[in-house]
């Protein structure tokens, strides 16, 4: 039997066992504890290389390929990309994006974000598919707080742990909202169908995009710690830009304490934990979320493995 067929069978078996009640951690978290396994399944996700694509008009653009799986394979590069909004790309950036050979771009931004930031700037012949995922009104709240220029109102809206609580609520809706789940599921099905390289994004490329990337990597049998490392890397790629935003708001006088924005600008483990805890409560675990929450059948999960893991 070829390696591809073995991996295909493994994916189907893993999903089937998971639906029968075996914890998701059996497939994505723990590497076998033998010397040979330690060579093939490294225990240190820090060793993984994150493939950033440097652009001037977007700071969080990455190729999801290259991560090792617990099955001994690697996620193939050049097939799935994640990013922040592409509305500020320079002509040189557009040329770089054209070199990726994308056949589809999926935009998770809601209409208010599109109206404020503008549509994606893409190579000729490529149009983004709008697939909005709710932010629970965060974008409008943020714009309103900044526009008010009122330090008291800004503190009342974002201070005292309220910003962090808002973020945790948003992450829970990635699991609880049927509409959000449908948007994520449609994107995963398109990736599995393999019509060509696909890029998905939201505004900052860290929350909606970060959650789907986490889900996709774990569905490919990338260890949970590595999937979390990819999620948290948004803080590295966005850090300097977000600090500039805060400095600009301070200098312009629109925010007396722009550090109120930090919980909204960052990704944090406890945000991710809010979603995964909801996933456990509502669907019994990760594969329950994939199959019952997102409605992905075993054939689709196997197609994801066959196409993206080599």
C-alpha positions in Angstrom: 0.0 0.0 0.0 1.4 3.5 -0.9 2.2 6.0 1.8 -0.6 8.2 0.5 -3.2 5.5 0.9 -1.8 4.7 4.4 -2.3 8.3 5.4 -5.7 8.3 3.9 -6.7 5.2 5.9 -5.2 6.7 9.0 -7.2 9.8 8.7 -10.5 7.9 8.3 -9.6 5.6 11.2 -8.7 8.5 13.4 -11.9 10.4 12.7 -14.0 7.2 13.2 -12.4 6.4 16.5 -12.8 10.0 17.6 -16.5 10.0 16.9 -16.7 6.8 19.0 -15.4 8.8 21.9 -11.6 8.6 21.8 -10.1 11.9 22.9 -8.8 14.2 20.2 -5.5 14.4 22.1 -4.9 10.8 21.1 -4.5 12.0 17.6 -3.0 15.5 17.8 -1.3 16.1 21.1 0.9 13.2 22.3 3.8 11.7 20.4 4.8 8.1 20.9 7.4 7.7 23.7 10.0 5.6 21.8 13.5 6.7 20.7 12.5 6.2 17.1 9.3 8.2 17.6 11.2 11.0 19.2 13.3 11.3 16.1 10.3 11.3 13.8 7.9 13.3 16.0 9.9 16.1 17.6 8.6 17.1 21.0 9.6 20.8 20.6 7.2 22.8 18.4 9.6 25.8 18.7 11.8 24.0 16.1 9.1 24.4 13.5 9.7 27.1 10.8 6.8 29.5 10.2 6.7 30.6 6.6 6.0 34.2 6.5 5.5 36.0 3.2 6.8 39.5 3.6 4.6 42.2 2.2 4.5 46.0 2.7 0.7 46.3 2.9 0.0 43.2 5.1 2.1 42.0 8.0 0.6 38.6 8.9 0.7 36.6 5.6 1.9 33.0 5.9 2.1 29.7 4.1 0.6 27.0 6.4 2.9 24.4 4.8 5.9 22.8 6.4 4.6 21.7 9.8 5.3 18.1 10.8 2.5 15.8 11.6 2.4 13.0 14.2 2.0 10.5 11.3 5.5 11.4 10.1 4.5 13.6 7.2 4.6 17.3 6.5 2.0 19.8 5.5 2.6 20.6 1.9 3.6 24.2 1.2 2.1 26.4 -1.5 -1.5 25.1 -1.0 -3.0 27.1 1.9 -2.2 30.6 3.0 -3.5 32.7 5.9 -3.3 36.5 6.1 -4.6 39.8 7.4 -6.6 42.0 5.1 -5.2 42.6 1.6 -6.8 46.0 1.0 -3.6 48.0 1.4 -1.3 45.9 -0.8 1.2 47.9 -2.9 1.7 47.1 -6.6 4.8 45.1 -5.6 2.8 43.2 -3.1 0.2 42.3 -5.7 3.0 41.0 -7.9 4.2 38.8 -5.0 0.7 37.5 -4.3 0.3 36.7 -8.1 3.3 34.5 -7.7 1.5 32.3 -5.2 -0.8 31.1 -8.0 -3.9 31.5 -5.9 -7.2 30.3 -7.4 -9.3 31.6 -4.5 -9.3 34.1 -1.7 -11.8 33.9 1.1 -12.6 37.0 3.1 -14.1 36.5 6.6 -14.6 40.2 7.2 -18.1 41.6 7.9 -19.6 44.3 5.7 -18.6 47.1 8.2 -15.0 46.1 7.9 -15.1 46.0 4.1 -16.7 49.4 4.1 -14.1 50.9 6.4 -10.9 49.2 5.1 -11.8 48.6 1.5 -11.9 45.5 -0.7 -8.8 43.3 -1.2 -6.3 44.4 -3.8 -5.7 41.2 -5.8 -4.0 40.1 -9.0 -6.0 40.5 -12.2 -8.6 37.8 -12.6 -8.8 37.0 -8.9 -11.8 38.1 -6.8 -12.3 37.5 -3.1 -15.2 35.3 -1.9 -17.0 37.1 0.9 -17.7 34.7 3.7 -18.3 36.9 6.8 -17.8 35.5 10.2 -19.3 37.5 13.1 -17.1 39.5 15.4 -20.0 40.2 17.8 -19.9 43.9 17.0 -16.2 44.3 18.1 -15.2 46.3 15.0 -18.0 48.8 15.5 -17.3 49.0 19.2 -13.6 49.6 18.6 -14.2 52.3 15.9 -16.7 54.0 18.2 -14.5 54.0 21.2 -11.6 55.5 19.3 -13.8 58.0 17.5 -15.3 59.3 20.7 -11.9 60.6 21.9 -13.3 60.3 25.4 -10.9 58.6 27.9 -13.7 57.9 30.3 -15.9 56.2 27.7 -12.9 54.3 26.3 -12.1 53.0 29.8 -15.7 52.1 30.4 -15.9 50.2 27.2 -12.5 48.4 27.2 -10.9 48.6 30.6 -11.3 46.5 33.7 -10.9 43.2 31.8 -13.9 44.0 29.5 -11.8 43.8 26.3 -10.5 40.4 27.3 -14.0 39.2 28.1 -15.2 40.4 24.8 -12.5 38.4 23.0 -13.3 35.3 24.9 -17.0 35.7 23.9 -16.0 36.1 20.2 -14.0 32.9 20.3 -16.9 31.0 21.8 -19.0 32.0 18.9 -16.6 30.3 16.5 -18.0 27.1 18.0 -21.6 28.0 19.0 -22.8 30.0 16.0 -24.2 27.8 13.2 -23.6 30.7 10.8 -19.9 31.0 11.7 -19.5 27.2 11.6 -21.0 27.1 8.1 -18.4 29.7 6.9 -15.5 27.8 8.3 -16.8 24.5 7.0 -17.3 25.8 3.5 -13.7 27.0 3.4 -12.4 23.6 4.7 -14.4 21.8 2.0 -12.9 24.0 -0.7 -9.4 23.3 0.6 -10.2 19.6 0.5 -11.6 19.8 -3.0 -8.2 21.0 -4.2 -9.0 23.3 -7.0 -5.8 25.2 -6.4 -3.9 27.2 -3.8 -6.3 29.1 -1.5 -5.8 32.0 0.9 -8.2 33.0 3.7 -8.1 36.1 5.8 -9.9 38.5 8.1 -8.9 42.0 9.2 -5.9 41.3 11.4 -5.4 37.7 10.4 -5.3 36.5 14.0 -8.7 35.6 15.4 -11.1 34.2 12.8 -8.2 33.3 10.6 -6.2 32.1 13.6 -9.0 29.8 14.7 -9.5 28.2 11.2 -5.8 27.7 10.9 -5.7 26.0 14.3 -8.6 23.7 13.3 -7.1 22.9 9.9 -3.7 22.1 11.3 -5.1 19.8 14.0 -7.3 18.1 11.4 -4.1 17.3 9.5 -2.7 15.6 12.6 -0.3 18.5 13.3 0.4 18.3 17.1 -1.8 20.6 19.2 1.2 22.4 20.6 2.4 23.2 17.1 -1.0 24.4 16.0 -1.1 26.7 19.0 2.4 27.9 18.2 1.1 29.0 14.7 -1.8 30.7 16.4 0.3 32.6 18.8 2.8 33.7 16.1 0.4 36.5 15.1 1.7 38.4 18.1 5.2 38.3 16.6 4.2 39.3 13.1 1.8 42.0 14.2 3.6 43.4 17.3 5.5 46.2 15.7 2.6 47.4 13.5 0.1 47.3 16.4 2.5 49.3 18.6 2.7 51.9 15.8 -1.1 52.1 15.8 -1.2 52.7 19.5 1.5 55.3 19.3 -0.3 57.1 16.5 -3.5 57.2 18.5 -1.7 58.6 21.5 0.1 61.2 19.5 -3.1 62.3 17.7 -4.9 62.7 21.1 -7.6 60.2 20.2 -6.7 57.9 23.0 -5.2 58.9 26.3 -4.5 55.2 27.1 -4.1 53.3 23.9 -2.8 50.2 25.9 -6.5 49.5 26.3 -6.3 48.1 22.8 -3.7 45.5 23.6 -6.1 42.7 24.6 -7.9 43.3 21.3 -4.7 43.4 19.2 -3.2 40.3 20.7 -3.9 36.6 20.5 -3.8 34.8 23.8 -3.9 31.2 24.9 -7.0 31.9 27.1 -8.9 33.1 24.1 -8.1 29.9 22.3 -9.0 28.0 25.4 -12.4 29.6 25.5 -13.2 28.2 22.1 -11.8 24.7 22.8 -13.6 24.5 26.1 -16.8 25.3 24.3 -16.0 22.7 21.7 -15.6 20.1 24.4 -18.8 21.1 26.1 -20.9 21.2 22.9 -19.4 18.5 20.7 -17.4 16.3 23.1 -14.0 17.2 21.6 -12.2 18.2 18.5 -13.4 15.5 16.1 -17.0 16.1 17.3 -16.6 19.7 16.3 -15.3 18.7 12.9 -17.9 16.1 12.2 -21.0 17.3 14.1 -20.2 21.0 14.4 -18.8 21.7 11.0 -20.6 18.8 9.3 -17.4 17.4 7.6 -17.8 13.8 6.7 -15.0 11.2 6.8 -14.4 11.5 3.1 -13.7 15.2 3.4 -11.4 14.7 6.3 -9.5 12.1 4.3 -9.3 14.3 1.3 -7.8 17.0 3.5 -5.1 14.6 4.6 -4.4 13.2 1.1 -4.1 16.6 -0.5 -2.2 18.5 2.2 0.0 16.0 3.9 3.0 14.5 2.1 
